[in-house]
């Protein structure tokens, strides 16, 4: 493969990752309008790699292209919160049970030490929260679950940051995390699973309380299964 082809591919991926990270971290807030020219200027790049990144980000659901208006950064709907935590509450206890035999004790202890420290700010707090949950998930041994949950946590980060930007502290869960980590260190998997469910229920309620007052409508579900039916040849 020619070197310039590889360079172009790397550039496209880099632009995609930069813009994705900004969307996840609400540099471009949910509900805002941005445009291709703005993004190209910010990155000091031609429009071609930016345009391709935009196409991928639309498929990911982070933005919606609005002809003659710009790029709409998808808002966080109440339906998103419901589905997000529905997924987490169903899947994370399963991945915890799968991962428990393989979680390194030293890393569990390191997380305990981190949660016992006085965190500098809210952002560090939720970063540590996310790191602990992904630490457990990534030891479950199932790449499909891991890939899916990384996508879920991208949206989870948007939920947390967008609410923090509005000066609302969704949920301080350090005590819950320490209790959960203690159960894992003791190899008490049944209790750890119960604690995970309880922790996620508390997180869901806190998020729901905030977003319920922001928007109470539910967006329609995509019907991509119809596209698959259309492909049948009988």
LUMMI-8663 format. One record per residue (C-alpha): x, y, z. Coordinates in steps of 0.25 Angstrom, whole numbers, plus 5000, padded with zeros to 4 digits. Each point is the difference from the previous one (the first is absolute). Example, Ala and Ser with C-alpha at 12.3 -4.5 7.8 and 13.67 -1.06 7.14 Angstrom:
@c1:5049	c2:4982	c3:5031 .
@c1:5006	c2:5014	c3:4998 .
END
This chain:
@c1:5000	c2:5000	c3:5000 .
@c1:5006	c2:5014	c3:4996 .
@c1:5005	c2:5008	c3:5012 .
@c1:4991	c2:5012	c3:4996 .
@c1:4988	c2:4991	c3:5001 .
@c1:5004	c2:4995	c3:5014 .
@c1:5002	c2:5015	c3:5004 .
@c1:4986	c2:5004	c3:4995 .
@c1:4994	c2:4988	c3:5007 .
@c1:5007	c2:5004	c3:5013 .
@c1:4996	c2:5014	c3:4998 .
@c1:4985	c2:4997	c3:4998 .
@c1:5000	c2:4991	c3:5013 .
@c1:5007	c2:5011	c3:5008 .
@c1:4990	c2:5010	c3:4996 .
@c1:4989	c2:4991	c3:5003 .
@c1:5006	c2:4997	c3:5014 .
@c1:5002	c2:5014	c3:5003 .
@c1:4986	c2:5004	c3:4997 .
@c1:4994	c2:4988	c3:5006 .
@c1:5007	c2:5004	c3:5013 .
@c1:4995	c2:5014	c3:5000 .
@c1:4986	c2:4995	c3:4998 .
@c1:5001	c2:4990	c3:5011 .
@c1:5006	c2:5011	c3:5009 .
@c1:4989	c2:5010	c3:4996 .
@c1:5011	c2:5010	c3:4995 .
@c1:4988	c2:5001	c3:4989 .
@c1:4988	c2:4999	c3:5010 .
@c1:4988	c2:4992	c3:4997 .
@c1:4990	c2:5008	c3:4992 .
@c1:5010	c2:5009	c3:4994 .
@c1:5002	c2:5003	c3:4986 .
@c1:5014	c2:4999	c3:4994 .
@c1:5005	c2:5000	c3:4985 .
@c1:5010	c2:4994	c3:4991 .
@c1:5008	c2:5013	c3:4998 .
@c1:5001	c2:5003	c3:5015 .
@c1:5006	c2:4986	c3:5002 .
@c1:5009	c2:5001	c3:4989 .
@c1:5005	c2:5013	c3:5005 .
@c1:5002	c2:4995	c3:5014 .
@c1:5008	c2:4988	c3:4995 .
@c1:5007	c2:5008	c3:4990 .
@c1:4997	c2:4990	c3:4989 .
@c1:4993	c2:4999	c3:4987 .
@c1:4985	c2:4996	c3:5000 .
@c1:5003	c2:4986	c3:4994 .
@c1:5004	c2:4993	c3:5012 .
@c1:4991	c2:5008	c3:5009 .
@c1:4988	c2:4996	c3:4991 .
@c1:5003	c2:4985	c3:5000 .
@c1:5001	c2:5001	c3:5016 .
@c1:4987	c2:5007	c3:5000 .
@c1:4994	c2:4989	c3:4992 .
@c1:5005	c2:4990	c3:5010 .
@c1:4995	c2:5008	c3:5012 .
@c1:4986	c2:5001	c3:4994 .
@c1:5000	c2:4985	c3:4999 .
@c1:5004	c2:4999	c3:5014 .
@c1:4989	c2:5009	c3:5004 .
@c1:5008	c2:5011	c3:5006 .
@c1:4995	c2:5010	c3:4989 .
@c1:4989	c2:5002	c3:4990 .
@c1:5003	c2:5007	c3:4987 .
@c1:4990	c2:5011	c3:4997 .
@c1:5001	c2:5005	c3:4986 .
@c1:5002	c2:5015	c3:4999 .
@c1:5000	c2:5001	c3:5015 .
@c1:5012	c2:4993	c3:5005 .
@c1:5003	c2:4988	c3:5009 .
@c1:4991	c2:4998	c3:5011 .
@c1:5006	c2:4994	c3:5013 .
@c1:4990	c2:4990	c3:5004 .
@c1:4994	c2:5003	c3:5013 .
@c1:4999	c2:4991	c3:5012 .
@c1:4985	c2:4995	c3:5001 .
@c1:4993	c2:4994	c3:5012 .
@c1:4999	c2:4988	c3:4991 .
@c1:5015	c2:4999	c3:4999 .
@c1:5001	c2:5000	c3:5015 .
@c1:4990	c2:4989	c3:5002 .
@c1:5007	c2:4991	c3:4989 .
@c1:5014	c2:5003	c3:5005 .
@c1:4997	c2:4996	c3:5014 .
@c1:4992	c2:4988	c3:4995 .
@c1:5012	c2:4995	c3:4993 .
@c1:5010	c2:5003	c3:5011 .
@c1:4991	c2:4993	c3:5011 .
@c1:4998	c2:4988	c3:4992 .
@c1:5014	c2:4998	c3:4994 .
@c1:5010	c2:5005	c3:5011 .
@c1:4996	c2:4990	c3:5011 .
@c1:5002	c2:4989	c3:4989 .
@c1:5014	c2:5005	c3:4996 .
@c1:5004	c2:5002	c3:5015 .
@c1:4997	c2:4985	c3:5002 .
@c1:5007	c2:4996	c3:4988 .
@c1:5012	c2:5009	c3:5003 .
@c1:5001	c2:4997	c3:5015 .
@c1:5010	c2:4989	c3:4999 .
@c1:5010	c2:5008	c3:4992 .
@c1:5000	c2:5013	c3:5007 .
@c1:5014	c2:5003	c3:5005 .
@c1:5000	c2:5002	c3:5015 .
@c1:5011	c2:5011	c3:4999 .
@c1:4991	c2:5008	c3:4990 .
@c1:4988	c2:4998	c3:5009 .
@c1:5008	c2:5006	c3:5012 .
@c1:5005	c2:5011	c3:4991 .
@c1:4985	c2:5004	c3:4997 .
@c1:4997	c2:4999	c3:5015 .
@c1:5011	c2:5010	c3:5003 .
@c1:4996	c2:5010	c3:4989 .
@c1:4985	c2:5000	c3:5006 .
@c1:5005	c2:5002	c3:5014 .
@c1:5007	c2:5013	c3:4995 .
@c1:4994	c2:5014	c3:5000 .
@c1:4998	c2:5002	c3:4985 .
@c1:5004	c2:5014	c3:4995 .
@c1:4987	c2:5002	c3:4991 .
@c1:4988	c2:4994	c3:4995 .
@c1:5006	c2:4996	c3:4987 .
@c1:5011	c2:4992	c3:5006 .
@c1:4989	c2:4993	c3:5008 .
@c1:4992	c2:4995	c3:4988 .
@c1:5013	c2:4997	c3:4993 .
@c1:5003	c2:4991	c3:5011 .
@c1:4986	c2:4994	c3:5000 .
@c1:5001	c2:4997	c3:4986 .
@c1:5014	c2:4994	c3:5001 .
@c1:4995	c2:4990	c3:5011 .
@c1:4988	c2:4995	c3:4992 .
@c1:5008	c2:4998	c3:4987 .
@c1:5011	c2:4993	c3:5008 .
@c1:4990	c2:4990	c3:5004 .
@c1:4993	c2:4999	c3:4986 .
@c1:5013	c2:4999	c3:4993 .
@c1:5004	c2:4987	c3:5008 .
@c1:4987	c2:4993	c3:4997 .
@c1:5007	c2:4993	c3:4988 .
@c1:4989	c2:5003	c3:4989 .
@c1:5004	c2:5010	c3:4990 .
@c1:4985	c2:5002	c3:4995 .
@c1:4996	c2:5004	c3:5014 .
@c1:5012	c2:5009	c3:5002 .
@c1:4998	c2:5007	c3:4987 .
@c1:4985	c2:5002	c3:5002 .
@c1:5003	c2:5005	c3:5014 .
@c1:5011	c2:5010	c3:4995 .
@c1:4989	c2:5006	c3:4992 .
@c1:4991	c2:5001	c3:5011 .
@c1:5010	c2:5007	c3:5009 .
@c1:5002	c2:5010	c3:4989 .
@c1:4986	c2:5004	c3:5002 .
@c1:5001	c2:4999	c3:5015 .
@c1:5011	c2:5010	c3:5000 .
@c1:4991	c2:5010	c3:4992 .
@c1:4989	c2:4998	c3:5010 .
@c1:5009	c2:5003	c3:5011 .
@c1:5008	c2:5012	c3:4994 .
@c1:4987	c2:5007	c3:4995 .
@c1:4994	c2:4999	c3:5014 .
@c1:5013	c2:5005	c3:5007 .
@c1:5000	c2:5012	c3:4990 .
@c1:4987	c2:5003	c3:5006 .
@c1:5006	c2:5000	c3:5014 .
@c1:4992	c2:4987	c3:5004 .
@c1:5008	c2:4990	c3:5007 .
@c1:4993	c2:4987	c3:4995 .
@c1:5005	c2:4990	c3:5011 .
@c1:5012	c2:4999	c3:5009 .
@c1:5002	c2:4985	c3:5000 .
@c1:5014	c2:4999	c3:5007 .
@c1:4995	c2:4992	c3:5012 .
@c1:4992	c2:4991	c3:4991 .
@c1:5012	c2:4997	c3:4991 .
@c1:5009	c2:4997	c3:5013 .
@c1:4989	c2:4990	c3:5004 .
@c1:5000	c2:4993	c3:4987 .
@c1:5015	c2:5000	c3:4999 .
@c1:5001	c2:4994	c3:5014 .
@c1:4990	c2:4989	c3:4996 .
@c1:5009	c2:4996	c3:4987 .
@c1:5012	c2:5000	c3:5009 .
@c1:4993	c2:4990	c3:5009 .
@c1:4996	c2:4992	c3:4988 .
@c1:4985	c2:5002	c3:5005 .
@c1:4995	c2:5000	c3:4985 .
@c1:4985	c2:4999	c3:5004 .
@c1:5001	c2:5012	c3:5009 .
@c1:5008	c2:5008	c3:4990 .
@c1:4990	c2:4997	c3:4989 .
@c1:4989	c2:5005	c3:5010 .
@c1:5008	c2:5012	c3:5003 .
@c1:5002	c2:5003	c3:4985 .
@c1:4985	c2:5000	c3:4997 .
@c1:4997	c2:5009	c3:5012 .
@c1:5011	c2:5010	c3:4996 .
@c1:4995	c2:5000	c3:4986 .
@c1:4985	c2:5002	c3:5005 .
@c1:5005	c2:5012	c3:5008 .
@c1:5007	c2:5006	c3:4988 .
@c1:4988	c2:4998	c3:4992 .
@c1:4991	c2:5007	c3:5010 .
@c1:5009	c2:5012	c3:5001 .
@c1:5002	c2:5001	c3:4985 .
@c1:4985	c2:4999	c3:4998 .
@c1:4996	c2:5010	c3:5010 .
@c1:5009	c2:5010	c3:4993 .
@c1:4996	c2:4997	c3:4986 .
@c1:4985	c2:4998	c3:5002 .
@c1:4999	c2:5015	c3:5003 .
@c1:5007	c2:5003	c3:4987 .
@c1:4992	c2:4992	c3:4990 .
@c1:4989	c2:4990	c3:5002 .
@c1:4998	c2:4995	c3:4986 .
@c1:5005	c2:4987	c3:4994 .
@c1:5006	c2:4999	c3:4986 .
@c1:4995	c2:4989	c3:4990 .
@c1:5009	c2:4988	c3:4999 .
@c1:5007	c2:4997	c3:4987 .
@c1:4994	c2:4989	c3:4992 .
@c1:5013	c2:4995	c3:4993 .
@c1:4994	c2:4986	c3:5000 .
@c1:4991	c2:5004	c3:4988 .
@c1:5013	c2:5003	c3:4992 .
@c1:5005	c2:4986	c3:5003 .
@c1:4986	c2:4994	c3:4996 .
@c1:5001	c2:5008	c3:4987 .
@c1:5013	c2:4992	c3:4997 .
@c1:4993	c2:4987	c3:5000 .
@c1:4999	c2:4993	c3:4986 .
@c1:4988	c2:4991	c3:5003 .
END
